[in-house]
Amino acid sequence: MKIIGELINGTRAKPKEAIAQRNADYIADLARRQDEAGAHFIDANPGTSGEAEITDMLWLAETIQAVTDKPLSFDSPSVRAIEAALDAYTGSALPLINSITYEREKLDALIGLVAETGANVVALAMGDDGMPSDSLQREETALRLIDTLTARGIDPERIYLDPVIVPLGTCHETGTHVLSAVRAIRRQRPECHITCGLSNISYGLPHRKLVNRVFLVQCMVAGLDSAIIDPLEPGIMAELAAAEALLGNDEWCMNYITLSRSGALD
């Protein structure tokens, strides 16, 4: 299970303040703690715009790379910010671009960069007709997007398909639509990763963490093998490890046993 640690995000109040004040200690601590919790990628999202998006992204990349060797996930709607970040990236493992869609303008702007750099990419199952409304629309858009990317020579194993989660509070069938789409995509394009912005499912609901954790396990059963989550959330990494063992993805339960012995499951 590939975990993308979501906490360094300028749309959140504390990271936003830290980015504005250039509080490197706060950002470095978030990066280090997510690494230690088991994140495979560390998200870097300035949450700003214009020229500030570029300078903030570069500062985040420098600050995070100073304390962890985990690859970064460059999360920005700005192609220029992502280009600058990729130029400044010094990690040995391939970074992640978050994200590309089947919207023609965004697809045209980013597909060449993904192909040329060899980076991993989050591919959102969303086209010019907007947010997907049901499982079939998610599936069809996802398959077209995957096929377009692979036709440009992008390795399917570098694609992290995101079926697009909208809040359960705005569409009571969101969960079933996403689960159905994940199953279909896993069946038809098994070589690709499938990820999601997990916390979107619970937006506006009480006890959000409960909804997030239950939905994560349901998605894993359906075929999800990656997630954009808060790895510091109490219990979520333990439940993830147990689910991996139960799904047969942890030979002899060795990862689960190792985590237990370290106290990480307590």
N, C-alpha and C positions, 0 to 999 in steps of 0.2 A: 504494500500500500504506500503510494507516494504522497507524502504530506507537504502541502505548501503552506507555510506559516504566514498568517494573514495580518499580523498585528502592527506592522510598520506601514501604516496607511494614514495619509494626511487628511482623510475625511473623518477620522476619529479625533475627538477633542484633544487628548493628551499628546498623541504623535504630531498633530497639527501644530500645537504650541511648541513642541520640541524642535520641529523642522524650522519654524519661523525664528526661533531663538538660537538655532544651531547648537542645541543641547546634545552634543555627541555622546555624553555618558548615558543619557536616557535611551537613545536609539541603539547604542552598542549593547546595552544591557538587554533590551528586547530581543536583539538578534542572537545574542549568546544564549539566553534562556530558551528560545525556540529551538535552537540547534541542540541544546542539551536534552530537550524534551522529545526529540526525535524527528524534527522537521527535515525533509530532504531538500526543500527549496525555501529561501527566505524572501518573502514578497517585499518589494520596494515600490511604494506608491506615494508620490509627493502630494497628490490631491490638489495641486495648484494649476496654473494655466499660463500660457504665453511663454516668455523667456524665463520666468521663474520656474516653470515646470522643468526646464532643461537644467538650470543651475541647481535646483533642489534635488533632482534625480542624481546628478553627478555627486553631490555632497552625500546623499544617502548611500550610493554605491561605495564611495570611499570609506565611509564610516562603518558600514556593515562588513566590508571585506577586511577591515583591520582586525576583526575579532572572530571571524568564522571563515572556514574554507568551503562551506556549503554553497552551491550555486544559487544565484539570485534570480528572482522572478521580477522582471521589469514590467510594472503595471502602470500603464499610462495610455490615454487616448491620443497622445502626441507622438507622431512618427519621429519627429526631430529629437524628442527626449529619449526615445528608445534607441535611435541611431547613436546618439551621443553616449548613452550608457553602455551600449555594446562596444563602442570604441574604447571606453575606459575600463571595461571589464578585464580583470586579470586572473580570474579563476581558472582552474584546470578542467573542471567539469562544465558541460554545456549549460548555459543559462536558459531561462524560459521567458518568452515574450507573451505577455498577457494584455491584450488578446487580439485575435483576428476574427472576423465574422464573414458571412456570405453577403453582406451589404456591399454592393459593387464598388463604391468609393473606397471603403476601408480595405476591402480585399485587394484592389489594385495598388493601394498605397503600401501594403505590408508584405504581400506574398513574395515579392522579389527579395526583400530584406531577409525573410525567413529562409528562403532558398539559398541565398548567397552566404549567410553567416553560419548555417548549420544549427541554429538555435532550436530548442524545443519551442512549441507554441500551444497556447490555449486557444482552441477553436470553438467559438460560441455558435450554437445552432440557431442563428438568427439572421434573417435576410432583409431585403428592402421592404418587405411587407410588415416588418416590426416584430414584436415579441411573439413567439409561437403560442398558439392557443390550445393545442392538444398534443397527444403523443405522436400522431401521424405526421403532423407538421414538423415536430422536432426531429423525428426519424428521417424524413425526406430531406430536410435542410442539412442535417448532419452528414448524411451520405453524400450529398452533392458537394459539400464543403471538403470532406475528406478526399473525395475523388479529385477535386480541383487541386488540392495541395499535393497529393501524390503524383498527379500528372506533371507537376513542376519539379519532380525529383525529390520531394520531401519525404523522408523515411516515415512510414506509418508509426513506428515506435517513438517518433519525436512529437506526434500529435496527441494532445490532451483534449479530447472532445468534451465540451461542456453542454449538456442538454438544456440549459437555462432554467433556473429555478425562480419562480415568482412566488411571493408570499402566500402561504396557505390561507391567511386571513382574507385575501382578495379573490381567491379561487379555491373552493373546497376540494376540487379534484386535482390540484397541482401534484400532490404526492403520487397518485395513481398514474397521471400522465407521464411524469418523470420516470417512474419505475418501469413503465411499459417501454418508454423510449430507450432507457439504458439496456434493457434486455434485448431489444431489437438490434441496437447498434453493436452490442457485444457479440451477438450471434452472426451478424453480417460483416463486421469489420473487427475480428478478434485481435488483430495485431495492434490496434490503436489503444491508447490509454483512454479512460473515461473519468473525468473529474467533475467537480461542481463547487460552486460557492455555497457551501452548506447552510450557513446562517441565514441566507435569504428566506429559507422555508418558514422560519419562525417569526419573521419581522412583524411587530405589532401584537404578538401573542404573549400571554403570561407564561412564566416558567419556560423561557425560550430554550435554555440549555437542555431541558428534558426532551423537547421536540427535536432539537438538533441531534442528540445522541441516538434516539430511536430511529430517526430517518437515516442517519449514517449507516447503521447496521442493515436496515432494509435495502438501501442502495447497494451495499457491498454484496448482499445475497443476489441482487439482480445483475451484478457484474461491474460495479464501480471499483476502480483500483487506484484512485487518487482522490484527494479532497483538499479544498482550500478552507482551512479551519484555524481555530485558536488552539494550538497544541498545549497551551498552559491551562486550558479549562479543566477544572478538577474532574477526573474520572474518564474523560473522553479517550485518552490514549490507552488506558487500561481496557476499556470496552472494545476499542479497535483491535488491540492485541488478542483479546479473547475471541472476537469474531473471526480474525484471521486464522486462528487455530481451528475453530469449529468449521471453517470453510475449506480446510485442507491445504491452506497456503503457508503453513508453518510446520515443516517436517519434524516429526517427533516432538512437536510443541516446544522446540528448543528456544525460540525467541520468547515465548510466553514464560517458560521456566526461568530463563536468564533475567527477564524483567522482574519476575517475582522475587528472585534471590537478591536483586539489587534494591528491592523495596519500592520499585516504581509502580507496582500495582496496588499498593496500600492506599 
